[in-house]
Amino acid sequence: MDGSKLKVFVDFDGTISTEDVGDAIFREFGNPEAVDKIIDDLNKDIISSKQCWDLLCKCVEKINENDLILFIDKMNIDPTFKSFVNFCEENKIDLFVLSDGFDYYIKRILDREGLSYLKYFANKLKIEREKLIPEYPYFNPDCPVSANPKQFHIINNSSDDDYTIYIGDGNSDKEAAQYCDYIFAKNSLLKFCERERISYWPFNNFDDVTKRIKELLSKKRLKKRHQAQIKRKHAYEAE
Ligand SMILES: [Mg+2]
């Protein structure tokens, strides 16, 4: 199998970063009780992720940008991610970072790690007069549960000839992962796949992913996931 036919889509928070940076920022700078309640409501599907981010940004009364930057700079990424990126480059595998979090910290962390050239799609965050202002350039009213519905980026950046791979850990990956032929899952995405009987490969870190993709590449051809093809077909027809 030729690596250039593989398209890999990877979540940021909790997948590339070791902890959920978005949540951590609001827990640090917002009222912790209010923040916990908002995130809990999101996890219970009581509010959408766009509503969640709007509420979280509002609950930070005042933020000092230098403090925010110092906090972000303490956030780590999975130590095996960089060698996975190199592996993808060596094999001409296209890699996209898809996040329902914010460009503000993703850009800063990727820059710090020497990975600023990676393609990513995320919500936007600005600081104006010590207030956090979110923007959702990819919001789509057809999919109001996500602020940045990841499946549209998957559809826009792959073709019928490609074999698509999703790597994720959580809530914002549930819908998107179903559009891909192969899913690497951990934490709540793994539980979701179990519950919904969606086939997946469990992983702890990117070394596990690299090892498995090497095995996939050694095959002559890869069987696409039928349910993913149906989802994609419906999405193409809707456009
Ligand atoms: Mg995540």
Residues whose N, C-alpha, C, O or C-beta is under 5 A from the ligand:
A	BS01	MG	D11 F12 D13 G14 T15 D169 G170
